[in-house]
Amino acid sequence: MRLRTIIDNINYVDLIGIERFYSEIEGISYNSKKTQPDDVFICLTGEHVDGHEYAEEAVSNGACLCVVERILNLDIPQIVVSNTQEALAQISDIFYSSPSKKLNLIGVTGTNGKTTVTHLIQKLFEAEDKKCALIGTLGNKMFSGDDYHDAKHTTPQAPELQRLFYDIVEKSIPNVVMEVSSHALAQHRVDFTEFNGAVLTNLTQDHLDFHITMQNYFKAKAKLFEDLCSEDFAVINADDEYASKFLQAISPGVKVYTYGINMPADVRAYNVKFDESGASFTCDIQGKKYDVKLVMNGMFSVYNVLAALTVALAQGFNIENSIKTLETIKGVAGRFEVVVNKPTVIVDYAHTPDGLENVLKAAREITPEGGKLICVFGCGGDRDATKRPKMGAIAEELADKIIVTSDNPRSEDPQQIITDILAGLKRVNAVVVEPDRELAIKEAFKIANVNDVVVVAGKGHEDYQILADKTIHFDDREKVREIFEGV
């Protein structure tokens, strides 16, 4: 890519030494250690690291141009911009020839349910014989039967994301459904990406270590909907507390669809029931009623299915065919995943107050009469500490027995995290505390009877545990099978 292409297409404050630029730009870098010859190096300013401090290393590794927020003493040309995160997104889009414009791109955002909803939508596209790629927490995959690839972030950084869009276009896949995290929206990772549709699952407390307030968290999520254009579509959970605020953020001309259970909506579920075989309900879709019987269980699964059905409605899919497809889906890895039977042991990613409440309520629905509901959980370190006592209170209220343990403690003292959780409990003496997560699962095994239900929450699909000084292999599903079945 030529320098002139960048200069002609981005907003800049100043140009330094541009007359000395003789190279063709071969790549984009924001990590000085990974910078290659003739890369443009973007000096990102983040929470903990300032890329300007690593510009000299990038130059020594071959960077031919730097994009900066302040002028540096360098031997290569510089483009001064007001925001390097935004510039990174724009340059990435330019470098890969704006690939999102060539795709039917649907973004799914919300606190909980993003992963499941994106997987359901991908299945619905394929049921219509339409190719659809997926990008999200578990990784990216070009079709539902594909292996997951590269899952460093729920939403990749801009260069990786635009390269992925470019590859999807090259593979002649016209549709993409992707999770869009609040971090990605706040950090401009999806700026200059053109979405054709946006879906809201819900908005409950999470990531306040980053956003500080719920208002900031809402503003980040709302950006996905504010950027929609005429003829695009938005799907909103009408039951969510923030539904009206999201609806207000949508521009005139955008087609709006709603779903829910408690509030009037385009896609609405009635007579919701649960048993060991799954969830069932009557679904009213713009006045036409359908009977739905899912293998998936829990009220959150009903909401996820309603979101996917609403996308099917927006895309003009055959609704009866979409319902039949959804009725066969067993779920997504680490999302209310039944790993062992008798006792029933469920592994779930729930790591927020709302997520834990939903999972425990769903687990209660399938707990046999006379059986106990046992919950093993912890909270992540270096994350929003205010949700810890709330999760403790929820576990105490909804489970018969709780075992508090470590999640990903990161740099925090695991015992301090546990203390924060216990602060939300009324009967601390009735709680089992075991910081070692493997021993905590073994404790659940000791007290669980054949007709009990055990929920191991917090990590779901993750196969690692982040400690203060290292990251170790740890998969809740593997440990559960090993401890409960000897596998």
Secondary structure, 3 states (H helix, E strand, C coil): CCHHHHHCCCCCCEEECHHHCCCCCCEEECCHHHCCCCEEEECCECCCCEHHHHHHHHHHCCCCEEEECCCCCCCCCEEECCCHHHHHHHHHHHHCCCHHHHCEEEEEECCCCHHHHHHHHHHHHHHCCCCEEEEECCEEECCCCCCCECCCCCCCCHHHHHHHHHHHHHCCCCEEEEECCHHHHHCCCCCCCCCCEEEECCCCCCCHHHHCCHHHHHHHHHHHHHCCCCCCEEEEECCCCCHHHHHHHCCCCCEEEEEECCCCCCEEEEEEEEECCEEEEEEEECCEEEEEECCCCCHHHHHHHHHHHHHHHHHCCCHHHHHHHHHHCCCCCCCCEEEECCCEEEEECCCCHHHHHHHHHHHHHCCCCCCCEEEEECCCCCCCCCHHHHHHHHHHHHCCEEEECCCCCCCCCHHHHHHHHHCCCCCHHHCEECCCHHHHHHHHHHHCCCCCEEEEECCCCCCEEECCCCEEECCHHHHHHHHHHCC
